[in-house]
Structure formats: structure tokens, C-alpha cells
Amino acid sequence: MSGTSLDGLDIACCTFEFTDETVGFEITHAKTVAYPLALENLLRSATLLKSEDLCFLDKQLGLFFAQQVTLFMEEHQFKIEDIDAIASHGHTVFHQPNRGFTLQIGCGATIALKTGIKVINDFRTKDVLMGGQGAPLVPIGDFDLFRNQADGYLNLGGFSNISLKRENSIIAYDICPCNLTLNLFSGKMGFSFDEGGNLAKSGVINQKQLKVWDSLAYYNKPAPKSLGTEWLEEYFYAHFDSSISLPDTLRTCVQHIVNQVSKEFNKNNLNRVFVTGGGAKNDFLISQLRSSTKTELVIPDKIIVDFKEALIFAYLGALFLQGKPNNVPSVTGARAAVCGGTLHLPL
């Protein structure tokens, strides 16, 4: 799993046990691998690359994924025959479902050839071709793997997104930017991220900027809806006053996240929410969120906080291998359920 916040490549070895009523799972081993700085910088600027350079980056990233999976297998003494498949989300470069496309790079054919293991990737395209947003895909895992643990599932990743049930159907959508913006502004202060939220805690809310961000049109759109880096550039950063100090910018950004997330909790009358993603480790963000809502926030074990998305994309891969649907049309807006993904054989 390579998230938009670029905080590393998540590798998780997951096993699933399917019964008639439930799906059991275990994350047996997991680790996060930092990107080499040169590769990270290329990924950050991927939307600006020429087409041939983007094609080359696709192969470079696939090779990096394959190398890291091979090292992971060696570390834990896995044999090729121990693994049913690699499910690879890839790294999102473009996400424009309104125009009928989404692009995640990290060449699946390269991963398959270099590891000797079949690969499933490109999980989002079929949903988009069926008129869906191609996102979020995680809700099927939220409700299959963590059933009855909460009435809402919040992921604080590059973007914050939520899954919940409304009128006997699952809905889910991106709420607002999260770690993508926090990491960007932290980076301008010389930090890769705001550990514990201490940088934001040192700042003061700029009420004028907060009002501008809270008034963005996306927040009044009904679900299904999703966000991408293009939206950030066109709307969020375009309506940003760069004269505000960086600590104040971070504090304002945290408050914006709190405002938008708590609004969704309250609007949907959520009593208990399961919280994962890197933002779940931002103590200041979580404390501000808890003080802004009566909704109980449940933060699970660290391995689930860190690797839930990797786990769920492994689950989407397991569903693909069984020929089962792995999207939820009520979530994405697709016209029908699909078995999303593309299979790459090693030879």
C-alpha cells in the first residue's frame, strides 16, 4: 500500500479465513519502508512529469515494490509457493472519475516478473468505468472484517474518509484533506511530519483562513464523492494565504479537519467511530476532535492503525481471486458491483 501522503510503502502479510457468515483475518507480519529520497521526490512531482517520464517512473516504482517484497519474504523466510498473490494498490497520480479515469502507478507486470508471484493491481478502474468514483474501496473491508466494532469507520490518511451505514446501505466518502496538507506544511518547517501534533499545537487559529477553507463547495456536495491531489491544488491551496506563519497554518489546518470531521459525526448521529491511519497517532488532532464531538473515538491496536488499508487491499485481492465483487456501489456510485483489479502472471 502506497498512500498519497507518501509516508512510506506498507507491506503486510495477511491471511483470511472465509466462512458462510464471517471473514477471519490475521496480519502475520508487517512493516513500513521509507522511500529513497530521489524516488519520493519524483512521486511528489509525478503530476508534472512528461508522459515518457511518468511511464519510466511507473516501472521504477514497480521495481522498488518488487525489491521490497522480495526482501520482506527473505526476512520472514517465505517461499514463493507460500503466497497466493500480491495485492498492490499502487501510488495514485491522477484521480478524475468525472472524466472516466484514475491512475495508480507501480507496474504490476514488473512486480509479478521480479517476484515470481501473481499480482493484482488497478483496483479502481472498473468501478470508474461503471460510473463510480473508484473510491473509497475500503468500506467493504471495514464492514466485513471489523463488523459490529463501531457504527462508523474513520481513516485519517492523506485525506480523511469515513464509512457508515445509512438506511441499511453502506455509504462512504472523503471528508477533507488530512495528512497530505499537514505533512506539506510541516515539511516547510523542516519536518517530514508533525509528530504528535506539537507543531500545530504551538500555533494560533487564523479565523479568516479557517472560514475560507470551511466554505469550500465540496463540503456541501452529497455522497458519493472523493478527493484527489488535483482538487487540493485547484481549491485548497489556491485559497490559502501564504503570509500566515507556518505554525498558525498548521493549527488552522488541524481545526479545519476537526470542523469537517466532527460535522460528519454529528450529521450522521454516530455514537462510536473506529479510527485508523497516520492521523490516529496525532495526539493533538485526536484531542481536538474528542473535545468537539460527543462521538466516542476508538483507536485499535497499533498494527491495525498502521496497516488497515494494506490489510483491506489484501482482502480486495482475496475477493478478486474468488471472482467476487470488491466494490460497494452505494459507496462509489457505480452502476453495479464489479470484481475490480487486473491480474498479472509472473511468466
C-alpha positions in Angstrom: 0.0 0.0 0.0 1.4 3.4 -1.0 -0.7 6.2 0.3 -1.0 9.7 -1.1 0.8 11.2 2.0 4.0 9.3 0.9 5.0 8.3 4.4 6.3 5.0 3.0 5.4 1.7 1.5 3.3 -0.5 3.7 3.9 -4.3 3.3 1.6 -6.7 5.2 1.4 -10.4 5.0 -2.3 -11.2 5.6 -4.3 -14.4 5.9 -8.0 -14.8 5.5 -10.5 -17.5 6.5 -13.8 -17.4 4.8 -16.9 -18.9 6.3 -20.6 -18.6 5.4 -21.1 -15.7 7.9 -17.8 -14.1 8.6 -14.3 -13.5 7.4 -11.5 -14.1 9.8 -8.1 -12.4 9.3 -4.7 -12.1 10.7 -1.8 -9.8 9.9 1.1 -12.1 10.5 4.0 -9.7 9.6 4.1 -6.1 8.5 6.5 -3.2 8.0 6.7 0.2 6.5 9.6 1.0 4.2 10.7 4.6 3.6 11.0 5.7 0.0 14.5 6.6 -1.1 14.6 10.4 -1.3 15.0 10.6 -5.0 12.1 8.3 -5.6 9.9 10.2 -3.1 10.7 13.5 -4.8 9.7 12.0 -8.2 6.5 10.7 -6.8 5.7 14.1 -5.3 6.1 15.8 -8.7 4.6 12.9 -10.7 1.6 15.0 -11.9 4.1 17.4 -13.6 6.1 14.8 -15.4 6.2 14.3 -19.2 4.4 11.2 -20.4 7.5 9.2 -21.1 9.0 10.2 -17.7 5.8 9.1 -16.0 5.9 5.7 -17.8 9.5 5.3 -16.6 8.5 6.2 -13.1 5.8 3.5 -13.3 8.4 0.9 -14.0 10.9 2.3 -11.4 8.2 2.1 -8.7 7.1 -1.4 -9.7 10.8 -2.5 -9.4 11.1 -0.8 -6.0 7.9 -2.6 -4.8 9.2 -5.9 -6.1 12.6 -5.5 -4.4 11.0 -4.6 -1.1 8.6 -7.6 -1.2 11.5 -9.9 -2.0 13.5 -8.6 1.0 10.4 -8.9 3.2 9.9 -12.5 2.1 13.6 -13.3 2.8 13.4 -11.6 6.2 10.5 -13.8 7.2 11.6 -16.9 5.3 8.6 -17.1 3.0 8.7 -19.2 -0.1 7.0 -18.2 -3.4 4.6 -21.0 -3.0 3.5 -19.7 0.4 1.9 -16.6 -1.2 -1.4 -16.8 -3.1 -0.9 -13.3 -4.6 0.4 -9.8 -4.1 -2.4 -7.2 -4.0 -0.9 -3.8 -4.9 -2.8 -0.6 -4.6 0.0 1.4 -6.4 0.6 5.1 -6.0 -2.2 7.5 -7.2 -1.0 10.1 -9.6 -4.3 11.2 -11.2 -7.8 10.6 -9.9 -10.5 12.2 -12.2 -13.6 9.9 -12.1 -15.7 12.7 -13.6 -13.6 12.3 -16.7 -13.7 8.5 -16.5 -10.1 7.7 -15.4 -7.9 7.1 -12.4 -4.2 6.3 -12.5 -2.2 4.3 -9.9 1.4 3.6 -10.9 3.7 0.8 -9.8 3.8 -1.6 -12.7 2.1 -4.8 -11.8 3.8 -6.8 -14.6 7.2 -5.7 -13.2 6.2 -6.8 -9.6 5.0 -10.2 -10.9 8.0 -10.9 -13.1 10.6 -9.9 -10.5 8.9 -11.7 -7.5 7.6 -14.8 -9.3 4.2 -14.2 -7.7 0.9 -13.3 -9.4 -0.1 -9.7 -8.8 -3.5 -8.0 -8.6 -3.5 -4.2 -9.1 -5.5 -1.4 -10.7 -8.4 -2.0 -8.3 -10.2 1.3 -9.1 -10.6 1.4 -12.9 -13.6 -0.9 -13.3 -15.6 1.0 -10.8 -14.8 4.3 -12.5 -15.8 2.7 -15.9 -19.2 1.8 -14.3 -19.8 5.4 -13.5 -18.4 5.3 -9.9 -15.9 7.4 -8.1 -13.4 4.5 -7.9 -13.2 5.4 -4.2 -13.4 4.7 -1.4 -12.9 0.9 -1.7 -12.0 0.3 1.9 -15.6 0.2 3.3 -16.2 -3.3 2.2 -13.3 -4.3 4.4 -14.5 -2.1 7.3 -17.8 -3.8 7.4 -16.7 -7.4 6.6 -13.5 -7.5 8.8 -14.5 -5.2 11.7 -18.2 -5.9 11.8 -20.0 -4.5 14.9 -17.0 -2.8 16.3 -18.4 0.7 15.6 -21.1 2.4 13.6 -18.6 4.5 11.7 -15.0 3.9 10.4 -12.8 6.9 10.1 -9.4 6.8 8.3 -7.1 9.8 8.8 -4.7 9.3 5.9 -3.6 11.6 3.2 -7.3 12.5 3.1 -9.8 11.8 5.9 -12.6 9.5 4.8 -15.4 7.7 6.6 -17.6 4.6 6.1 -21.0 4.3 7.7 -24.4 2.7 7.2 -27.4 4.8 6.3 -30.9 3.2 5.7 -29.5 -0.3 5.5 -26.8 0.5 2.9 -23.2 1.4 3.3 -22.0 4.8 2.3 -18.5 6.2 2.4 -16.7 9.3 1.1 -13.7 11.5 1.5 -14.3 14.2 4.1 -11.4 16.6 3.7 -7.6 16.8 3.4 -5.6 15.4 6.3 -2.0 14.3 6.4 -1.2 15.5 2.9 -1.6 19.1 4.0 -0.2 18.6 7.5 2.9 17.0 6.1 3.3 19.6 3.4 3.3 22.5 5.9 5.4 20.5 8.4 7.9 20.0 5.5 8.2 23.7 5.1 9.4 23.9 8.7 12.0 21.2 8.2 10.0 18.2 9.5 8.7 15.2 7.5 5.5 15.3 9.6 4.1 16.9 12.7 4.9 14.3 15.4 2.1 14.2 18.0 0.7 17.5 16.5 3.2 19.5 18.5 4.0 22.0 15.7 0.3 22.7 15.2 -0.2 23.0 19.0 2.3 25.9 19.0 0.2 27.9 16.6 -2.9 30.0 16.7 -6.1 29.5 14.5 -6.4 32.1 11.7 -10.1 32.6 11.7 -10.2 34.2 8.3 -8.4 31.4 6.6 -10.4 28.8 8.5 -13.6 30.3 7.2 -12.4 30.2 3.7 -11.4 26.6 3.9 -14.6 25.6 5.7 -16.6 27.3 2.9 -15.3 25.2 0.0 -18.1 23.9 -2.2 -17.0 20.2 -1.9 -18.2 20.1 1.7 -21.8 20.7 0.7 -21.8 18.1 -2.1 -23.7 14.8 -1.3 -22.0 11.5 -1.4 -20.7 9.6 -3.3 -17.7 11.9 -3.6 -14.0 11.7 -3.4 -10.9 13.9 -3.3 -7.6 13.9 -5.2 -4.4 16.0 -5.3 -5.9 17.9 -8.3 -8.7 19.2 -6.0 -6.1 20.2 -3.4 -4.2 22.3 -6.0 -7.2 23.9 -7.6 -9.2 24.7 -4.5 -7.5 24.1 -1.1 -4.1 25.6 -1.8 -5.5 28.2 -4.3 -7.5 29.6 -1.4 -4.5 29.8 1.0 -3.0 33.0 2.4 0.8 32.2 2.3 1.5 35.2 4.6 0.2 33.2 7.6 3.0 31.8 9.7 3.6 28.1 9.4 2.7 27.2 13.0 -0.6 29.1 12.6 -1.2 27.5 9.2 -0.8 24.0 10.8 -3.1 24.9 13.7 -5.7 26.3 11.3 -5.4 23.2 9.2 -6.0 20.9 12.2 -9.0 22.9 13.1 -10.3 22.6 9.6 -10.0 18.8 9.8 -11.7 18.8 13.2 -14.6 21.0 12.0 -15.3 18.9 8.9 -14.9 15.5 10.6 -17.0 16.4 13.7 -19.7 17.9 11.4 -20.0 14.5 9.7 -20.1 12.7 13.0 -22.9 14.9 14.2 -24.9 14.9 11.0 -24.9 11.1 10.9 -25.6 10.7 14.7 -22.6 8.4 15.1 -22.1 7.1 18.6 -18.9 5.1 18.2 -16.2 5.5 15.5 -13.2 3.3 14.8 -10.2 5.5 13.9 -7.2 4.4 11.9 -4.5 5.9 9.7 -1.5 8.0 10.5 -3.6 10.8 11.9 -4.8 8.5 14.7 -1.2 8.9 16.1 -1.5 12.7 16.0 -2.4 13.3 19.7 -3.3 16.9 19.3 -5.6 16.3 16.3 -7.3 13.5 18.3 -7.7 15.5 21.4 -9.2 18.4 19.5 -11.6 16.0 17.7 -12.6 14.5 21.0 -13.4 17.9 22.5 -15.5 18.8 19.5 -17.9 15.9 19.5 -19.8 13.5 21.8 -18.9 10.6 19.4 -16.7 8.0 21.1 -13.4 7.6 19.2 -12.0 4.0 19.3 -8.3 3.7 18.4 -7.4 0.0 17.8 -4.1 -1.8 18.2 -1.1 -0.2 16.5 -0.8 -2.8 13.8 -4.4 -2.1 12.7 -3.9 1.7 12.9 -0.8 1.4 10.7 -1.8 -1.3 8.3 -5.6 -1.4 8.0 -5.5 -0.1 4.4 -2.9 -2.7 3.4 -5.0 -5.4 5.1 -8.1 -4.3 3.3 -6.5 -4.1 -0.1 -5.2 -7.6 0.6 -8.8 -8.5 1.3 -9.9 -7.0 -2.1 -7.2 -9.2 -3.7 -8.6 -12.3 -1.9 -12.1 -11.4 -3.2 -10.7 -11.0 -6.7 -9.1 -14.4 -6.6 -12.6 -15.8 -5.8 -14.3 -13.9 -8.5 -16.3 -11.9 -6.0 -17.3 -8.2 -6.2 -15.0 -6.0 -4.2 -16.6 -2.6 -4.6 -19.8 -1.3 -3.0 -22.0 0.6 -5.5 -23.8 2.5 -2.8 -20.4 3.9 -1.7 -18.8 4.7 -5.0 -21.9 5.5 -7.1 -21.1 2.7 -9.7 -24.0 1.3 -11.6 -23.1 -2.2 -10.5 -20.8 -4.3 -8.3 -17.6 -5.3 -10.0 -14.7 -7.6 -9.4 -12.1 -4.9 -9.6 -8.5 -5.4 -10.4 -6.1 -6.6 -13.1 -4.2 -9.9 -12.9 -0.5 -10.1 -13.8 1.1 -13.5 -14.1 4.8 -13.9 -13.4 5.5 -15.8 -16.7 
